[in-house]
Amino acid sequence: MAVDKKKYLRRMRELREDNDYVQKQVAACLKIDQRVYSRYETGVNALPVALVYDLCELYGVSSDYLLGISDRK
């Protein structure tokens, strides 16, 4: 099953906005620079698996939800 890249990027942004975070806040939680996080969220750079895990923990969702594989959080 292929991951819909646009859905995955949309989910990253939606989860951030739903939690009232700006990119700088999420980047700080991930211990990375905001510019690096921005490149992940816009799809310029691939998101490392370790950061997928960290984002899922931050937002309390499954990796399947974050990646757009499932609509179940």
C-alpha positions as CSV (number, residue, x, y, z in Angstrom):
1,M,0.0,0.0,0.0
2,A,1.5,3.3,-1.1
3,V,1.4,6.3,1.2
4,D,-0.4,9.4,-0.2
5,K,2.4,12.0,0.3
6,K,0.0,14.9,0.1
7,K,-2.3,13.4,2.8
8,Y,0.7,12.8,5.1
9,L,1.9,16.4,4.6
10,R,-1.7,17.7,5.2
11,R,-2.0,15.7,8.4
12,M,1.3,17.1,9.7
13,R,0.0,20.6,9.2
14,E,-3.5,19.9,10.4
15,L,-2.3,18.3,13.6
16,R,0.0,21.2,14.3
17,E,-2.7,23.7,13.7
18,D,-5.4,21.8,15.6
19,N,-3.1,21.8,18.6
20,D,-2.5,25.6,18.2
21,Y,1.3,25.2,17.6
22,V,3.4,27.1,15.2
23,Q,6.3,25.4,13.4
24,K,8.8,26.9,15.8
25,Q,7.1,25.2,18.8
26,V,6.9,21.8,17.1
27,A,10.6,22.1,16.0
28,A,11.5,22.9,19.6
29,C,9.7,19.8,20.8
30,L,11.6,17.7,18.2
31,K,14.9,19.5,19.1
32,I,15.4,20.6,15.5
33,D,15.6,24.0,13.8
34,Q,12.3,25.5,12.6
35,R,13.6,25.7,9.0
36,V,14.3,22.0,9.0
37,Y,10.8,21.2,10.4
38,S,9.3,23.4,7.7
39,R,11.1,21.4,5.0
40,Y,9.6,18.2,6.5
41,E,6.1,19.7,6.6
42,T,6.2,21.0,3.1
43,G,7.7,17.7,1.7
44,V,11.0,19.2,0.6
45,N,12.8,16.7,2.8
46,A,11.6,13.2,3.9
47,L,10.6,12.9,7.5
48,P,12.9,10.5,9.4
49,V,11.2,7.6,11.2
50,A,12.4,8.8,14.6
51,L,10.6,12.1,14.0
52,V,7.4,10.3,12.9
53,Y,7.5,8.5,16.3
54,D,8.1,11.8,18.1
55,L,5.3,13.6,16.3
56,C,2.9,10.7,17.1
57,E,3.8,11.0,20.7
58,L,3.4,14.8,20.7
59,Y,-0.1,14.7,19.1
60,G,-1.3,11.4,20.6
61,V,-2.0,9.7,17.3
62,S,-0.9,6.5,15.6
63,S,1.7,6.5,12.9
64,D,-0.9,5.1,10.5
65,Y,-3.0,8.2,11.1
66,L,-0.1,10.6,10.7
67,L,1.0,8.9,7.5
68,G,-2.5,8.9,6.0
69,I,-2.9,5.1,6.0
70,S,-5.8,5.2,8.4
71,D,-8.4,7.8,9.5
72,R,-8.4,6.3,13.0
73,K,-6.3,8.3,15.4
